[in-house]
Amino acid sequence: MNHFDGRMYGCMVDCNIFATQLKNHYKMKNSFKPTSYKLKSVATETMFDDAGWTLDAPGETVPSLIRAIYLDKQLQLFDEDFGLYKYASWLPVRQMLKGSSAPVTYKSESLGKYLGLSNLYITFSGYWPEKGAKMPTCSFKETEAYSVCGRMDLDSKNVLVVASAGNTARAFARVCSDNQIPLLLCVPYDNVDALWFDSQLNDCVKLLCVESGSDYFDAIHLSNMVCKIDGFFAEGGAKNVARRDGMATTMLSATTFIGRIPDYYFQAVGSGTGAIAAWEANLRLLDDGRFGTNKMKLMVSQNKPFIPMYDAWKALSRQMLPFEDALARKDVEEIYAKVLSNRKPPYPITGGLYDALTDSKGDVLIASNEEGLAAGQLFKELEGIDIHPAAEIATATLIQAVQNQSVDKESVVMLNITGGGEERFKNDHEIQYMEPDFIFPISISQDELAEELRKLRF
């Protein structure tokens, strides 16, 4: 198949996918009822109702995540036509949006055989039509975008604000554009090449960038300033139960496919939110009672030299260690998995990554750019699809763990491939890039920012 034929094939596949998704969307709207749940403080176990966009336990001063406690103690699965919302009984959503896809889990033969692992399962989020993976942004960040936006009050006129190092912005942009949800993105300018799409976005999506040399933390700071302005509200990051429970669908995919909770969970982490989500899903699955009684070990990885969570974990410290801004930005410039660059992750907070690692008896691992690239090439040769840099880092640390015998070869291992198929997708589609509406210096005053934002029209 030549390049032109590949693009034509991709268009035909996408037209069929779109027609199916549109039909399924109307089917879902007619059959879906908002999920019933309460919220609970991890620190105090106090239960309370969701006021609509609750991010913190009311009246509590100790930093703590909150969790969704679902009326359905056992996971109820909708059919495959529901996309991500097949897991809606464990998603805090009030509506289903069009266009979603769920992660896909399969048992690895080639990579598993190469590593000598008899029970290696790969959970793939991305674009791989032959496997049934149909995420057009090629990233598992779609799982959180569809869940977060499914939790929203779509009648509100306020603008959702999302800070991102790249993949999250691409996912929210696609979901909000397709569903006409006003969105303002804050992204480091050096990461703007991650904002590629196969079609023009709706004008309801706008992009702010922080100047070259900035990092994810600078984008978060900018988003926090934006949210002080009337008419804008924060997505909430790790504090948003919808974000975490959307990401937890990777764990639900693996467990329901395998028929039991895995023994090990490998994933690269920037904030660690995905790993926290997997741990929380593990706890729900224990309460479900049908998938075993074990807690899987969280084996999370970072990209050298930017390894702040690794340093804190190896120092047995709940608190992040001191990290100078200039050095942090330098280290971020050196890593190739740019999405793994959060300087203020939800590591120390009650219910955060430190607690998840401690409870699961997990570990934090590291891999270099060279090790990640080699692992990605190996994955492509053996499994047949390209994967994102973060997923390459996770694969590299799995290889290390097997080599140093820290993983039993008979254990059930889940490798969370958090993004892949981008090369395949770009070969099959015409790609265009999003341009920033504004590029701001790292230091900007609140008044200057407000003045510029008045020029935006959503």
Buried (B, 14 or more C-beta within 10 A) or exposed (E): EEEEEBBEBBBEBBEEBBEEBEEBBEBBEEEBEEBEBBBBBBBEEBEBEBEEBBBBBEEBEEBBBBBBBBEBEBBEEBEEBBBBBBBBBBBBBBBBBBBBBBBBBBEBEBBBEBBEBEBBBBBBBBBBBEBEBBBBBBBBBBBBBBBBBBBBEEEEEBBBBBBBBBBBBBBBBBBBBBBEBBBBBBBBBBBBEBBBBBBEBBEBBBBBBBBEBBBBBBBBBBBEBBBEBEEBBBBBBBBBBBBBBBBBBBBBBBBBBBEBBBBBBBBBBBBBBBBBBBBBBBBBBBEBEEBBEBBBBBBBBBBBBBBBBBBBBEEEEBEBEEBEEEEBBBBBBEBBBBBBBBBBBBBBBBBBBBBBBEEBEBBBBBBBBEBBBBBBEBBBEBBEBBBBBBBBBBBBBBBBBBEEEEBEBEBBBBBBBBBBBBBBBBBBBEEEEBEBBBBBEBEBEEEEBBEBBEEEEB
